[in-house]
Amino acid sequence: MKRTRVKPRKEVTNALFILTGTFSAAFGLKGFLIPNHFIDGGVTGISLLISSITGAPISALIVAINLPFIWLGYKRINKLYAIKTLAAIFVLSVILFLVKFPHVTDDKLLTAVFGGFFLGTGIGLAMRGGCVIDGTELLAVYINPKSFLSVGQIILVINIVIFGIAAFFLGIQSALYSILTYLSASQMINYIVQGFDEYTAVTIISPKSELIKNVIIRQLRRGVTVYKGERGYGKNAINEKDIDILYVVITRLDVSRLVNTVQQIDPAAFIITHSVSEVKGGLIKRHVLSH
């Protein structure tokens, strides 16, 4: 049986991601959310809510409530993932217990936005490092095969319940600000995990595909993948069935330029755009031609 080789440099990078993430999350919690009695979604939100109601230390609650989710990570993913997650949550707990962070502000809007910013950054960096410091997604992945809901929908339902309980115990205003915190944190997690470029895939169907392909490669300097397709609509669908379908992945900043260029060549071109969650390799960031 072939063993997977562990790359020391990559593991060091992952460890730095996780350590930086735990400090960022701890700063978001103790510098913003905890002093103002705000919560977030997920396991962190549950821990904050219980701490606000009972006065129990957040450092202990985060470990205790995450333990069942770590077990789910062991069952659904692998042992290494569970160990890294346990270590990251334990480090977060120690930081929360030992490190004193300044109380940054009492302004509720600033607390919601920047508390979510630092917490989301921390969770996102931990995910980049190969673990989680909030086990909600592990629960959603576990429930998903047994449910008609997607992972995202399951997380949404869990958070609706959490914020509903928060509205009852902490008041509607605190719950509404906490939802803003959750939205801020979610956006930062998306940026950290998926990147700031927000790639877009563009599919182009046109009888002038050869000319469009050459312009994209030589003028826009972007890579193109060509699919062999068959017409299913239009006046030439029977006589000229074969057609080349162009597929391009670019950053969102290039979308307008690409679409305008294609429409100049063929105003009737069929263009489809959709967001892409992650891209690796290829010629997206590099110029295709040096001259």
C-alpha positions in Angstrom: 0.0 0.0 0.0 1.4 3.4 -1.1 1.8 5.9 1.7 1.0 9.6 1.2 4.1 11.7 1.6 3.9 14.5 4.0 5.5 17.8 2.8 7.2 19.5 5.8 7.1 23.0 4.3 3.4 22.7 3.5 2.6 21.4 7.0 4.6 24.3 8.5 2.6 26.7 6.4 -0.7 25.0 7.5 0.4 25.3 11.2 1.1 29.0 10.7 -2.4 29.5 9.1 -4.0 27.7 12.1 -2.0 29.6 14.7 -2.7 32.9 13.1 -6.4 32.0 12.7 -6.8 31.1 16.4 -5.3 34.4 17.5 -7.6 36.3 15.0 -10.7 34.5 16.2 -9.7 35.0 19.9 -9.2 38.8 19.2 -12.6 39.0 17.5 -14.3 37.2 20.5 -12.6 38.9 23.4 -12.0 42.3 21.8 -15.5 42.8 20.3 -18.2 40.1 20.8 -17.9 38.9 24.4 -17.8 42.4 26.1 -20.9 43.5 24.1 -22.8 40.2 24.5 -23.0 39.6 20.7 -22.9 36.1 19.3 -22.1 34.4 16.0 -23.6 31.4 14.2 -22.6 27.8 14.6 -20.8 26.2 17.5 -19.1 29.5 18.4 -22.5 31.2 18.6 -23.8 28.4 20.8 -20.8 28.8 23.1 -21.2 32.6 23.3 -25.0 32.2 23.9 -24.5 29.7 26.8 -21.7 31.9 28.2 -23.9 35.0 28.1 -26.8 33.2 29.8 -25.0 31.1 32.4 -21.7 33.0 32.9 -19.7 29.8 32.1 -16.2 30.5 30.7 -16.1 30.7 26.9 -12.8 28.9 26.8 -14.2 25.7 28.4 -17.5 25.9 26.4 -15.8 26.0 23.0 -13.8 22.8 23.7 -16.8 21.0 25.3 -19.3 21.8 22.6 -16.9 21.1 19.8 -16.0 17.6 21.0 -18.9 15.8 19.4 -18.2 17.6 16.1 -14.6 16.6 16.2 -15.8 13.0 16.6 -17.9 13.5 13.5 -14.9 14.8 11.7 -13.0 11.6 12.6 -15.9 9.5 11.3 -16.6 11.4 8.1 -13.2 12.7 7.0 -10.1 11.2 8.6 -8.1 10.9 11.8 -5.5 13.6 10.9 -8.3 16.1 10.2 -9.8 15.4 13.6 -6.5 15.7 15.4 -5.7 19.0 13.8 -9.2 20.3 14.6 -8.9 19.2 18.2 -5.4 20.9 18.5 -6.7 24.1 16.9 -9.7 24.3 19.2 -7.5 23.6 22.3 -5.1 26.3 21.3 -8.0 28.8 20.8 -9.3 27.8 24.2 -5.9 28.4 25.8 -5.5 31.8 24.1 -9.0 32.9 25.3 -8.1 31.8 28.8 -4.6 33.3 29.1 -4.3 36.2 26.7 -5.8 39.6 27.6 -7.1 41.5 24.6 -8.2 45.1 24.8 -11.9 45.9 24.7 -11.8 47.8 21.4 -15.2 49.5 21.2 -18.7 49.8 22.6 -20.2 50.8 19.3 -22.6 48.1 18.3 -22.2 48.4 14.6 -18.4 48.4 14.8 -18.6 45.4 17.1 -20.8 43.5 14.7 -18.8 44.3 11.6 -15.2 44.0 13.0 -16.0 41.2 15.5 -17.3 39.2 12.5 -14.3 40.3 10.4 -11.7 39.0 12.8 -13.7 35.9 13.8 -14.3 35.0 10.1 -10.7 35.6 9.2 -9.7 33.2 12.0 -12.1 30.5 10.9 -11.1 30.9 7.3 -7.3 30.7 8.0 -7.9 27.6 10.1 -9.8 26.0 7.2 -6.9 27.0 4.9 -4.6 25.1 7.3 -6.7 22.0 7.0 -9.0 22.0 10.0 -11.9 23.9 11.6 -12.4 25.8 14.8 -16.2 25.7 14.5 -17.7 22.3 14.0 -21.1 23.3 12.5 -20.0 22.3 8.9 -18.9 18.9 10.2 -22.5 18.4 11.6 -24.0 19.6 8.3 -21.8 17.2 6.3 -22.8 14.3 8.6 -26.5 15.1 8.3 -26.5 15.9 4.5 -26.7 12.3 3.2 -29.7 11.6 5.4 -31.5 14.8 4.5 -33.1 16.4 1.5 -31.3 19.7 2.4 -27.9 20.8 1.1 -25.0 21.5 3.5 -25.6 25.2 3.1 -29.3 24.9 3.9 -28.6 22.7 7.0 -26.1 25.4 8.3 -28.7 28.1 7.6 -31.4 26.2 9.6 -29.0 25.6 12.5 -28.2 29.3 12.6 -31.9 30.4 12.4 -32.5 28.3 15.5 -29.5 29.8 17.3 -30.5 33.4 16.5 -34.1 32.7 17.5 -33.0 31.5 20.9 -30.6 34.6 21.1 -33.6 36.9 20.4 -35.5 35.3 23.3 -32.6 35.5 25.9 -30.6 38.5 24.8 -33.2 40.6 23.1 -34.1 41.2 19.5 -31.6 44.1 19.0 -28.7 41.9 20.1 -29.9 39.1 17.9 -30.1 41.4 14.9 -26.6 42.7 15.5 -25.5 39.1 15.9 -26.9 38.2 12.5 -24.8 41.1 11.1 -21.8 39.6 12.8 -22.5 36.3 11.3 -22.8 37.8 7.8 -19.6 39.7 8.2 -17.8 36.5 9.4 -19.3 34.4 6.6 -18.1 36.9 4.0 -14.5 36.8 5.4 -14.5 33.0 5.5 -15.5 33.0 1.8 -12.7 35.5 0.9 -10.0 33.6 2.9 -11.0 30.1 1.7 -11.9 30.9 -1.9 -9.7 33.9 -2.5 -10.4 37.5 -3.4 -10.3 37.1 -7.1 -13.8 35.5 -7.4 -13.2 33.6 -10.6 -15.9 33.5 -13.3 -16.4 30.8 -15.9 -17.6 32.0 -19.3 -19.1 29.6 -21.9 -19.4 31.0 -25.5 -21.3 29.4 -28.3 -20.9 31.1 -31.7 -20.4 30.1 -35.4 -17.4 32.5 -35.2 -15.8 30.5 -32.4 -12.4 30.2 -34.2 -12.0 34.0 -34.5 -13.2 34.5 -30.9 -10.8 31.9 -29.6 -7.8 33.6 -31.4 -8.8 37.0 -30.1 -9.1 35.7 -26.5 -5.7 34.1 -26.7 -3.7 36.7 -28.7 -5.4 40.0 -27.5 -6.9 39.2 -24.1 -4.1 36.7 -23.4 -6.2 34.2 -21.6 -6.4 30.4 -22.0 -9.4 28.8 -23.7 -10.7 25.3 -23.6 -12.6 24.1 -26.7 -15.5 21.6 -26.4 -16.8 19.8 -29.5 -20.6 20.3 -29.5 -23.6 19.8 -31.7 -26.3 22.4 -32.6 -29.8 21.8 -31.2 -31.5 25.0 -32.1 -31.5 27.6 -35.0 -31.8 27.6 -38.7 -28.5 25.8 -39.2 -29.2 23.1 -36.6 -29.8 20.3 -39.2 -27.3 21.3 -41.9 -24.4 22.4 -39.7 -24.6 20.3 -36.6 -21.0 20.5 -35.3 -19.9 23.5 -33.4 -17.0 24.5 -31.1 -18.0 25.6 -27.6 -15.4 27.9 -25.9 -14.9 27.7 -22.1 -12.9 30.4 -20.4 -12.2 31.0 -16.6 -11.2 34.6 -15.8 -11.3 36.9 -12.8 -14.5 39.0 -12.4 -12.5 42.1 -13.4 -12.0 40.7 -16.9 -15.6 39.6 -17.5 -16.9 42.9 -18.9 -13.9 43.2 -21.3 -14.3 39.6 -22.5 -18.1 39.9 -23.1 -17.7 43.2 -24.9 -15.0 41.7 -27.1 -17.1 38.6 -28.0 -20.2 40.8 -28.8 -18.1 43.0 -31.1 -17.1 39.9 -33.1 -20.6 38.2 -33.0 -23.5 40.2 -31.5 -25.6 37.1 -31.6 -23.2 34.9 -29.6 -24.7 32.9 -26.8 -22.7 33.7 -23.6 -23.2 32.1 -20.2 -21.3 33.2 -17.1 -21.3 31.6 -13.6 -19.1 32.0 -10.5 -16.4 29.4 -9.7 -15.7 28.5 -6.1 -12.0 27.4 -6.6 -9.4 27.3 -9.4 -6.0 25.7 -9.4 -3.5 25.5 -12.2 -4.1 26.6 -15.8 -3.3 30.0 -17.4 -5.6 32.2 -15.5 -3.1 34.4 -13.8 -0.3 34.1 -16.4 -0.2 35.6 -19.9 -0.6 32.9 -22.6 1.8 34.6 -25.0 5.0 36.5 -24.2 4.8 38.5 -27.4 
